[in-house]
Amino acid sequence: MVVVYAQRQVTLTDIIFTAGGVLLIFITGIVNARSLNMDYWHIRWLSWGLWLFIISGIIWVFILIPVQIKQARIAKSFVEGSEIPGIYWRIGWLWTVFGMIATILPVINLYFMVFKPT
């Protein structure tokens, strides 16, 4: 079934690429700020950007990834030609809402990193 395959691939790619990208951005950002002797907790735009990034990560770790894993487990029980259970779509709605929030936060972060408002 296409949904089973797609769900498995989305979960796998999110864990590998999203987690890998987040770690790379976080580590290089901190190393860069430290190499320039920037006090990133006390420079307002850096602090706001860091907190937005952390909040987005918390949403991914505690909401989005568990929802994806639960959807993948539910999808394994799908039988060809049968109707997809309502619980799959309900938790999919949670993933959509929190996924949008977790995506908007880094976009706001981008504003802070580019324009550096004081």
Secondary structure, 3 states (H helix, E strand, C coil): CHHHHHHHHHHHHHHHHHHHHHHHHHHHHHHHHHHCCCCCCCCHHHHHHHHHHHHHHHHHHHHHHHHHHHHHHHHHCCCCCCCCCHHHHHHHHHHHHHHHHHHHHHHHHHHHHHHCCC
